[in-house]
Amino acid sequence: SQTIHQWPATLVQPVGSPLSLECTVEGTSNPNLYWYRQAAGRGLQLLFYSVGIGQISSEVPQNLSASRPQDRQFILSSKKLLLSDSGFYLCAWRRRDRNTEAFFGQGTRLTVV
Amino acid sequence: KQEVTQIPAALSVPEGENLVLNCSFTDSAIYNLQWFRQDPGKGLTSLLLIQSSQREQTSGRLNASLDKSSGRSTLYIAASQPGDSATYLCAPGDYGQNFVFGPGTRLSVLP
């Protein structure tokens, strides 16, 4: 069976510090991978998606970047965090066939102080 | 650009009631639509996926319908239980690789 891992679960970082959140998927190959952010009191916002190694599409211009160094690994990064980067970050995957469900990780709660 | 709304924003009902949650979307050119639940502070759990060619999909006490031409989907929960308390999100998927989320309906089922 397929599983998705996201870590860390919680993170408190000072303004201006770097960020690296990691997401890995097991039990499948060539998945589509997604990063979403859920700010307090707001809906889920798509940040990045990837259809293959090194292929990243950005949906929202921001202080963040994403990379996919391996087929089942998706990393969300920032060089300098802003207060507005606080939120709940969720990684998701789906098979390349669009007619399949998307599955989400348990999320990372990021607080920038 | 796809926009998704969900009504009601919040709902509180006694245990045992049958419920209907509504989802509307502006762009009917969707490939499928997925319903999720989210418990507080947790990730999303997939409930149902409806293909654009389908009218209904059922899983246990859940039944989701899709009227693609009118841009609507409903999630029907039969005989609600306190364990159903969560936020329910709908997400239509486009012909690319993406899906857009609604703001959710926060459901509380009282024992």
Interface residues (C-beta under 8 A of the other chain):
Chain A: Q6 N32 Y34 Y36 R42 G43 L44 L46 Y49 V51 E59 F88 L90 A92 R94 R98 N99 T100 E101 A102 F103 F104 G105 Q106 G107 R109
Chain B: Y31 N32 Q34 F36 G41 K42 G43 L44 T45 S46 L49 Q51 L89 A91 G93 Y95 Q97 N98 F99 V100 F101 G102 P103 G104
